[in-house]
Amino acid sequence: MYKVLIVEDDPMVAMINEQYVGRDKRFTVVGKCRDGAAALEYLNVHEVDLLVLDVYMPHMDGFETLRQIRKKQIPVDVIMVTAANGCESLEEALHLGAVDYLVKPFTFDRFRMALDKFIAQTDALKEIGTLNQKSIDFIIESSRKRSEELYPKGIQEKTLRLILAHLKDHSDKWLTGDAIAEQIGLTGVTVRRYMNYLAESGKVIAEMNYSTGGRPCMLYKYAM
């Protein structure tokens, strides 16, 4: 069973994260910390497999915490959690080797996808003995394929993040599928497929607009 440490300053969010972890029998929560400094102290004396790490915390934020973890070479994987999904934050998380990056509020299904990514990566490494270029390529490819399998057919994580980032940047207005497609350079068919998925998963709000004077159209807005 994998040991999970939750690092979150909001008690309510920490409780929800703990409940989500508890619903997956492969994992167990071994502790909760309210800031990065406390998490580092815990990691100095306890073995942990996975951190669910919030970005914005007092004393030491999630990014600085992860930098210290890497500097100290503490063997633990990390799922980053944040209320913002700007490109800079995402790039920083990926640069520091985060397994996944979750934007609040997220559903249990999306949280479970992050846990599955951790399992896929861990299992791929366990399956390999001596590393050479061939085995390294196998690990990376296996992890990528298993990650892609977490989403429905036709949904790619990179495109999903692109659309969500655009919606977040325009969270003060309703957007049509055609407008989204034109602004980020995708086809209307592709955007509608992703918007249907995002609406079903609760990431966006979808409403039918009947005031066009012609054919009604769907309007979309980022779910705050």
N, C-alpha and C positions, 0 to 999 in steps of 0.2 A: 504494500500500500504506500502511495506517495505522500510525503509530508508537505503540507502547505502552510506558509506563514502569510497572514493577511496584514498589509500595512496601509492603514486608512485612518484619517483623523475624524471622519464623520461616523459616530457610533451606529447610526441607522444603516448607512451604506455598508459598514463592516459586518453588521448582522446579516444583511441580505447576501453579501458575498460568502459568508460562512454557511448560510443555508444552501446556496447554490453548490458549493463544494460538497456539502453533506449529502446532496442528492446523487452524487456520483461515487459509487462504492470503491472506485479505484484510488480515491483520495481521502485524506483526513486532515482537518485543521489542527495544527499543533500549537498555534499561538496567534495573538493579534497584537500589533503595535500601532501607536497613534502618530508616529513620525519616523523619519529615516534614521535618526541617531539611535533610537530605541531598537530599530530593526537590526542595525549593525551590531549592537551589543548582543542581541539575541543570537545572531548568526555566528558570533565569535565563540559561543559555547554550545550551540545546538546544530545538529545536522538537519538541513531542510532541502527538499527537492525542488520546490517551486514557490516563488513569491508572487502574490497578487498585490501589485505595488501602485498606489495612487501617485499622481504627478504632483498635485498642489497640496502641500502639507507645511505646517509650521516647522521652524528650526532647520530642517533639511528636506528639500523637495525630492520627488522621486528620481529625477534625472541625476542629481548629485549623489543620491543614495546608490544608484546603479553604477555610477562612475567609481565610487568607493569600493563597491563589491568587485568590480572588474580589476581595480588597482590592487586589492588585497587577494585577488585570485580565489575568491570564495566560490566553490562549485555549486551554484544554484541557478536555475532558470527563472525567467521573470515574465509575467504578463503585466503590461502597463495598463493603468486605468486612468482616464482623464475626462474632464467635462468639456474639453476643447479638442477639435480635430484639425488644427492648422497643419499645413505641410511641414513647417519647421519642426514641430513637436514629433510628428510621425518620422521624419528623417532622423532625428536624434535618437528616437527609440530603436529604430532599425540599426543605426550605427552602433549602438551599445549592445546589440544582440538580443533584443526582446523577442520572445516567442510570438507574441501577439500584442495588439494595441486596441483596447476597448474604449469606446466613447459612451459616457453616461448620457441617458439611461440605456442600459442594454438588457436584453431578455435572457432568460435562462438558456434558451437554445443557442444564442450567440456566445454565451459564457462557456457552454459545453463545447462549442467548436474550438475555443481557445484551449481548453483542456485536452481535446483530441489532437490538436496540433502538437502540444507538448508530448503526448504519448507517441505520436508518429515519429517525431524527431528522436526521442529517447530510444524507441524500439529500433529505429534504423541504425543508430550507433551501436546498440547491443548486438545487432546481427553481424557486425563486422569485427574481425579479429585484427590482423595487421593492415594498417592503412597504406594504400598506394593510390595513384591517380585514379585507377579504375574503381576502387572501392569508395573513394571520396565522391566521385561522380555519381555513384549508385546512391549514396546517402542523400546527396542534394536532390537528385531526381525523385527518389522515393518520398522524401519529405514534401516536395512540391506537389507530387501527384496526390498524396494523401490529403494535403491541405485543400486541393481543388475539389476532392470528393466530398468535402464538408458542405459545399454549396450545391444547390440544385443545378441540373444540366443547363448550360448556357449562361451561368452567372460566374464571372471571374472576379476575384478579390480586388485586383488592381483597378478595374473599371468601377467596381462598387465604391471603393474609397474615393475615386475621382468624382463620382456623382454626389456622394455624401458631402464632400468638401465644398463643392459648388453650392449645394443647397444650404449648407451652414453659412456660407458667405452671403447668401441672399435670404436669410431666415426671416427678414422683415416683410417679405412679399410672397404672394402666390405666383407660381410659375406653371406654364403649360409644358407638356412634353416636348412640343416642337421648339419652344424657346430654349429649354434645357439642351436639346440636341444641337441646336445651332450654336449656342454659347460655348459648349465644350467639345464640339466637333465629332459627334456621334450621329448615327442614323436615328430617325424617329422610331423605327421598329425596335432598335436596341434599347433606347431609353424607356419605351413603354414596358418592355420586358423587365427591366430593372426596377422601374417605379412600382410595378405590380408586386414584385418581390419585397421591396422596401415597405410598401403599404401593409402587406400581410404580416411583416415582421415588426410593425409598429415604429419603424424608423422615420417614416414620413406620414403626413396626413393627406388624404386624397378626398377631394370634393368635386361634384359635378357642377359645372357652371352653365346655367340655363339663360343667362342674361346677355348672350352674344348677339341675339337677333337672328341667328341662323342655327346651324347645327351645334348642339351642346358639346362642350369639351371638358376634359378632366383638368383640374388644377391641383398642384402639389405644393406642399410646404414642409420644411424641416420640423420634425416633432421636437419641441423644446423640452 
